[in-house]
Each structure stands twice: as C-alpha cells, then as structure tokens.
Amino acid sequence: MSPKFEKVKGYYEDGLWNKTMVKNAVKKGWITAAEYKIITGEKYTK
C-alpha cells in the first residue's frame, strides 16, 4: 500500500473527501489507480 493510502481512505470514508479529491490523490502520486478502486469501489479513469 502507498504511504498515504490509509489517510486518503479515511478522509473518503469520513465524508471529508469526494471521489474527485481521491482522483487528485492518484494524479499527485499519493495512491495508485488500484488503490482508488479499493477506496471508491470504482475503476480509476483519467
């Protein structure tokens, strides 16, 4: 898992971040596209 995976996942699950914000975390390299799917349940698309 990426170092920031748990932090991003927590923000999303707590309702602090939406899917767009999680997608931005992928773009910044904080998490991977595969981790995006784990967090949101949806396939990552650019």
C-alpha positions in Angstrom: 0.0 0.0 0.0 1.1 3.5 -0.7 2.2 5.5 2.4 -0.8 7.8 2.2 -3.4 5.1 1.4 -4.9 4.9 4.9 -5.1 8.7 5.2 -6.8 9.1 1.9 -9.2 6.2 2.6 -10.1 7.6 6.0 -10.8 11.1 4.5 -13.1 9.5 1.9 -14.9 7.2 4.4 -15.4 10.1 6.8 -17.0 12.1 4.1 -14.3 14.7 4.1 -13.2 13.9 0.6 -15.2 13.1 -2.5 -14.2 10.9 -5.5 -12.7 13.9 -7.3 -10.4 14.6 -4.4 -9.4 10.9 -4.2 -8.7 11.0 -8.0 -6.5 14.0 -7.5 -4.5 11.9 -4.9 -3.8 9.4 -7.7 -2.7 12.2 -10.0 -0.3 13.5 -7.3 1.1 10.0 -6.8 -0.2 9.7 -3.3 -2.1 6.5 -4.1 -2.3 4.2 -7.1 -5.2 3.6 -9.5 -5.7 0.2 -8.0 -6.0 1.8 -4.5 -8.5 4.3 -5.9 -10.7 1.3 -6.8 -10.3 -0.1 -3.3 -11.3 3.2 -1.7 -14.2 4.2 -4.0 -15.3 0.8 -5.5 -15.0 2.3 -9.0 -12.3 1.9 -11.7 -10.0 4.8 -12.0 -10.4 6.8 -15.2 -8.5 9.9 -16.1 
